[in-house]
Amino acid sequence: MVLLINVDEKNQIMQTNVWPTMKWVDYQMRWDPRDYGNIHTIRVPPDKVWLPDIVLFNNADGNYEVSFYSNVVVEYTGEMLWVPPAIYKSSCTIDVEFFPFDEQICAMIFGSWTFNENEVTIKYLMGKRQVELNDYSPSGIWDLMDVPGELIQKKSKIAYQIRIRRKTLFYTVILIIPTVLMAFLSMMVFYLPAEASEKITLAISILLALVVFLLLVSKILPPTSSTIPLMAKYLLMTFVMNIITILVTVIIINIYFRGPTTHTMPSWVKTIFLKHLPMLLMMKRPISSDELERRRSKRKPPGSPTTVKYRPGEFIEMNHARVHHPYCALQHRHNKNEGEDNALLNATTSSAIEQEEVSSAEISALLSEEAIKAIDAIDYITEHLKQDNYYKKVREEWKYVAMVIDRLLLYIFFAVTAGGTMGILFSAPNVFEYVNQTAIIEQLKLSAEAEMIS
């Protein structure tokens, strides 16, 4: 065997360059060297002597015989040696289960086309069961592991089992590493903020890239249904995980934008996703807007009004100023009844000087109709702010639930992706085995020489 040219996995054909060595005895070609000028060896054209019709039975291109007929070396004892160079295309059943960490065993079956075992008996040349590899050139795609021979069908045929193993560097760089990176990149969708529209964009982009890799694998491997290739399993797992990512992301976005007007949060959701899971996931809940406002209100600037106390000495001077609070900005209108209002205010003030405080009923009597309307408006605004704060609190709770689900799925998908990567890619039997092609070839040569000596 000289060279392993190609292994076409798609069409399941192995192409090799071999020198089939055939040796037999023809009693008609004997002579005495003393009668012919001491000539011991001659070379004659193949069409001048009898040739065994040894062909490749499992050929894949219809060419059973050798393409070039070289001369036959004839010894004076009648021994004939014929070594025609040939390029064979043999059929080979490809086992794609562990692709690209696969190992193939391709047979080359030789035998006589017209003679049976009683007429032509095939034997090992010089007792060598192994293929001679003295002129073998290593392949850049496959490593040659072993080439044992076996006589079959009562020594009428000989079959060489060529065991080869794929070099995985090319497929590791081009196929495996990008797929693994995309598998781990797909789970980073859960690390993006829930309101980001790029979550769906990223997931769909990875999904399209996985489809391209699936098409690439389908073009390399034969369309067999006996087994699923290792790489196809991993791509399929990543594809399914990405589909689940898209579906879950849609649900998370829906949860994120929920509010009190459309959804009511169940108590079990509050218990699980607002209390227990954040503790397990070591998540710290963001400070709500109400809490921020509360913290700001504790830091009051100097002179900020907090309470209003009745001071008789100052109340008299509030005729044309503010009535009940410096921030209401409500002033008495100066109309035609201004004198009557002033008289009423002065009378009430005189009686209030004798008391320490003024009851709320008395203060209400002092207020004008416009002030009462303003107070009602303030009450309405206060209720509206309370309701708005409640809605904001509920929306923040839904947002936090979405954040907790995102973080939980991030950990789950990381564990599943890491476990699936190790479980699928590392299931090949020879994934970590280093192949020294030169050492293997030398070992096969020594083994063949040892068989020849024995």
N, C-alpha and C positions, 0 to 999 in steps of 0.2 A: 504494500500500500504506500502510495507516494503522497497523496494529498486528499483531504476532505474538502471538496470544493464548496458544496452548499447543501443545506438541508431546508427544503421548501416545506414549511409547516402547513401552509395553506393547502397545497396539493399533495402533501405527504409523500414527497420524493426526496431521496438522498442522491447526490451527485458526487462521485468519487473518481479519482485518477489512480488506477491500479495497474500493476504489471503482473498479470497472471502467469505463473511459472508452471509449465507442464513438462514432464519428463516421462518417457516411455522407451521401450526396446523394440526395435524393428529388425528381425533376424535377416531381412533381405539387404540391410545396409551394413553388413559386416565386411571387413577386408583385412588383409595382412599388411601392416605398414611397410614390411620389408619389400613387398612387391610393388609398392607405389611411392618410392622415394622417401620412405620413413615418414609418411604423412599420417598423423594420428587423428586430426580433426579437419572437417570441412564445413562450409556453410552453403546451404543450397536454398533456392527459392521455395516458399511453402507449397507452391502448386506442383512441385516435382516429387513430393513425398506424401505419404499418408499422414493426415492430421486428425487427432481426436476432435469430434464435434462437441466440444465443451462450451456450453452457453450459460448465460445468466437467466435462470428461470423466472425470477421475480423482477424482471426489467419493467420499466414504466414508460418507455418511449417506443417500443416495438423493435428496437435494435438488439437482437439477441447475441450477435457475434461481435468480435473485435472489429474496429474500424481500420486498423493498419496491420497488414500482414508482414511481419518482419521475417528475416531469414531464419532457417532452422539450423542449429548447431548439431552436427552429426559426428559421433565418435566412432572409431574403427571397431568398437565392440558392439555397435548397433544401437547404442544409447542416443536418444534424440532429445534435444533440449530446445524448447520454444518459449520465448518470453515476449509476447506481443504487448505493446502499450495500449491501454484502452481507457476510455472514459465511460463509466457506466452510470445510468440513471435507474436506481432500484426503488421499488416501492417500500415505504416504511410507515408503519402505523404509529402515529404520533400520540404520545400520552401527554395531554395538556393539563393534568391535574395540578401539578406544582409549578406551572409557568409563572415567572421566569426562572425559577430554581429547579427546573426539570432535568431529568436524565432520560435519555432515549436509548433503546436497544433496537438497532436496525440490522436485519439479516440480509446476507448476500448468499444465495443458493446457486451453486454451480453443479452441473452434471451433463452427461451425454444426452444428446437429443434423440438419437436413433438406436443406441446400443443399451441393452439391459445389463443387470449386475453380473450375469453369467458371461457376457462378452467383454465388458470393460469394467474393471474394478478400480475404484479410486482409493488412493492411499495418501497419507501425509508425506510430503517431500522431506526426506531425511529425518523423519520422525517429528517434525515441528508441527505442533498443534496451533501455535500462535502465528499470526500474520507477521511477515518480516517487515521491520520498520527501519531498516538501515538508511533508506532514502526518504523517510517521511518528513514533511514540513508541517510544523504545527499550524493549526487553524486559528484565526483571530476571533472566531465566534464560538467554537466548540473545543472542549478538552477531550482528548482520546483517553479513555480509562482502561479499556481492555478489548482485545480482539481474539477471543478463543474460537477454535474451529471444532466441528463435529461432523462425523460421518453418519449419514442417515440413509434409510431405505436400503439396507443390506449393502452398504458401501457403494451404492450407485450414484450417490450425490454427496456433496460436502457443503455444509452451511457455516458461514462465519458470522458470529454475533458481534457486531460492532457496537460497543457500549460507549456512548459519548455523553458529556455533561456540558450544559450551556454556560458560557461566561456571562456573569450577571452584571458586570460593571455598567455596560451600556444601558440596560433596562433599569438599573437602579437609579442612574442619573436622570434618564429621560422620562421614566414612567413612575417608578415607586416613590421617589422623594417628592416630586410635585403632587402626587396623589395624597401622600401622608400630610404634606403641608396644607393642602386644601381641606382635608378632613379636620385638622385641628383649627383651621381658619374659620370653618363653618360654625363652630361653636362660639366663636367670638362675637357672633350676632347677638348673643345674650349679654354681652358686655357693653354694647351700645345703649344709650338712653332709650327708654321705651317710646318716647315721643319722636325719635329720629326716624325719618322716612327711609334713611339709608339701610335700615335693618333688612327690609324686604329686598332692596336693590342688591345688597351684598349677597344674600342667600340665593337669589335667582342667578346672579353672575357666577357663583360657584357651581350651581346646578348645571348651567350651560357648559362650563369647563369640564365637568364630569362626563357630560354627554359626549364631548369631543374625545375624551380618553377612552370611553367605552367603544366608540367607533374605531379608534386606533387599534384596540385589542382585537376587535372583531375582524379587522383586516389582516392581522398577523396570524391568527390561529384558525384552524379548520373549523367549519360549522358542525362539530360533533355534538351529539346529545348524550353521550355516555357519561360524561363528567363535566363539572364546571371548573374552569381554570382558577388557580389560586388568585391571580390578579383580578379576574372578573368577580370573584367573591368579594374581594376588598372594595372594588369600585362599586359593586352593588350595595354593599353595606353603607358606604359613604353616601351613595345616591339616596338610599332610603332615609338615612339620618338627616340629610339635607331637606328632603321633602317634609319630614316631621318638624324640622326647624322652622320651615316656612309656615306650616299650619299652626304651630304653637306661637310663633311670633304674631300672627294675625290675632290670635286669642288674647295675647298679652297687650297688644295695642288696643283692643276692644276694652279690656279691663282698665287700662290706663285712663281712657277718656270717659269712663262712667261717672255719673253724678247722682245726687239725691233725687232729682226729678224723674229719673228713668229706672234706677235700680236701688234696691235696699240691701245693704250688706248683712248677710246672715251672721248670727252670733258665733257659729263655728268657724266662719272665715276670719272673724276678728281674733278668736282664740288661737287659731293655728298660724295665720299669716301675719298677725300683728304682735303676738306675744312669744309663742314658742319657737317658730322657725327663725325669726331674726336672732334669737339667742344662740340657736344651734349653728347658724351660718355666720355668727360673729358680725352681725350688721348693726350699725348704730343708726337709729331713726333720725332723719334730718329735723332740725328745729322748725316748728310750724310758724306761720306768719303771726298768729295770735301770741305765741310765746315770745317772738321777737318784739312785738309791740308792747307786751307786758314788761319785758326787760328794759325797753326804752323809756317806758313811763316811770320806772323806778328812779331813773336819773333825771330829776326835775330841775330845770334851770332856776336860778335865784329869782324870787319875786313872782313865781308862777302861782296863779290863784288856785286854791284847793277848796276852801270853805268860805262861806259868806256869813259873817256875824253882824248882828245889829249893833250899830254904834249911834247913839242918839245925837251926839254932837255933829256927826257927819251926815246924818239922814236928812237934816233940814236943808242942806245945801244941794240936794239931789233933785230939785224941782225941774231944772232944765237939763239934767244929766241923765244917768242911767238909773233904772228903777230897782232892779233886783240882782243884777249880775254884771260885772264889767265886760263880759264877752258876749252879751246878747245884742249889744248895739241897738237897743230899742229906745228911742227918744220920744218924748211927748210932742205931739203936734201943736203948734202955736195957731190956734184957730180963735174963733169968736168966743168960745167957752173957756178960754185959757184962764180967765180970772176965777171962774167957778171951780175949775180943777185945782188951781193954786190954793183957793180957800179950803177946799176939801182936804187937800194934802197937808196944809198947815195945821188944820184942826186935828187930823189924825196923828200928825207928828207930835203935837203938844201932849196928846194923851199917851203917846208911846214913850215919851220921855220919862213918865212916871213908872213905866214897866221895864223890866230887864230884857224881855224878848217880846216879839210880836208873833202871834199865832199865824199858822199858814192860812187860816180862813180870813184873817184880817188883811194879810198881804195880798190874797187873791182879790179881796174887795178893792184894793188900791190899784190893781192892774186894769188897764183899758181893754177893750174888746180886741184890739189889734195884738196886744201882748198875749192874750189867751190863745188867739189863733197861732201866734208864733210858737207858743208852748206846745200846742197840738202838733204843729209841724215838726218840732224837735222830737216829740214822742214818736211820731211816724218815722222820722229819720233814724232814731235809735233802734226801733224795731226792725227797720230795714237793714241796718248795719248788723244787728244780731243775727238776722236770718242769712245775710250774706256771709258772715263769719261761719255760721253753721254749714252752709253749702260749701264754703271753702275748706272747712275741716273734713267734711265727708269726701270731697274730691281728693284731698291730700291723702286720706286713708286708702282710697282706691289706687292712687298712684303708688303708694308705698307697697300695697299688695302686689302690683305689677312688678315693682323692683325686687321684691322677695322672690317671686316666681322666676324672674330673670336670673337671679343669683343661684337659686336652687337648680334650675335647668343647666346653668353653666357648669356646675359641679357634676351633675348627672351625665351630661354629654361628654365632659372631659373623661370621666371614668369609663363610660361605654366606648368612646373612641380609642382611648389608650388600651383597654382590654381587647377590643376587636382588632386593633393593629397588631398587638403581640400574639393574639390567638390565631389570627389568619396567616400573617406573613411569616411567623416563626414556626408554623406547623410543617413546613417543608423539611425533609430529613437531612438535607445537606446545605442548609442556609448558612451555617457558620463554618463549613468545612473549606479549608484552603487547598487548592489544587496546584501542585507543582508539576506542570506538564513535562518539563525536561526530565525530572526525576522519574516520572511514571514511564516515559518512553525508554529510558535507560533500564529500568527494572524489567520492562517487557522484553527488551533485547537480551538481557541476561537470562531471563526465563526461557526464551526460545533456544539459546545456545545450550543451556543445561539440558533441555529435552533432546536436543540433537546428540549430545555426548552420551546420554543414557540410552 
